[in-house]
Amino acid sequence: MTNPYVGVLLSLLLILPSLYIILEDITIVRKEYVFLVIGIPLYICSLNRIFDDILNGDKNKFK
């Protein structure tokens, strides 16, 4: 994925509805657990790329 902002958006689209469904009854194994397993690492990797771009970016942009 070339744009990390798209990764953040896609992962949030996986994580938020899954959490809403899981929190209704956490004792039942659901397919939403798989969505969480996919969505959370995608979210972390995308945020990592965004923050790396900010920290390693052109220092003159922020002056």
C-alpha positions in Angstrom: 0.0 0.0 0.0 1.6 3.3 -1.1 -0.6 5.7 0.9 -0.5 5.1 4.7 -3.6 7.2 5.2 -5.6 4.7 3.2 -4.3 2.0 5.4 -5.4 3.8 8.5 -8.9 4.3 7.1 -9.2 0.7 6.0 -8.0 -0.6 9.3 -10.4 1.6 11.2 -13.2 0.4 8.9 -12.3 -3.2 10.0 -11.7 -2.5 13.7 -14.6 -0.3 14.8 -17.5 -2.4 13.5 -15.8 -5.6 14.7 -15.4 -4.2 18.3 -19.0 -3.1 18.3 -20.2 -6.6 17.4 -17.7 -8.4 19.7 -18.6 -6.2 22.8 -22.3 -7.4 22.6 -21.2 -10.8 23.8 -17.5 -11.5 24.2 -17.9 -15.2 25.0 -19.0 -16.2 21.5 -16.2 -16.8 18.9 -17.1 -14.7 15.8 -15.5 -13.9 12.5 -14.9 -10.3 13.7 -12.0 -11.6 15.7 -10.3 -12.3 12.4 -11.0 -8.8 11.2 -9.3 -7.5 14.4 -6.3 -9.7 13.8 -6.0 -8.2 10.3 -7.0 -4.6 11.1 -4.9 -3.9 14.2 -1.5 -4.7 12.6 -2.5 -2.8 9.5 -3.4 0.2 11.6 -0.1 0.1 13.5 2.0 -0.3 10.3 0.2 2.6 8.7 0.6 4.9 11.7 4.2 3.9 11.8 4.8 5.0 8.2 2.9 8.3 8.8 5.0 9.1 11.8 8.2 8.1 10.1 7.4 10.4 7.2 6.8 13.2 9.6 10.0 12.6 11.6 12.2 12.0 8.6 10.6 14.6 6.3 11.9 17.9 5.2 12.7 20.0 8.3 12.0 23.2 6.4 8.3 22.3 6.0 7.7 22.9 9.7 9.4 26.3 10.0 
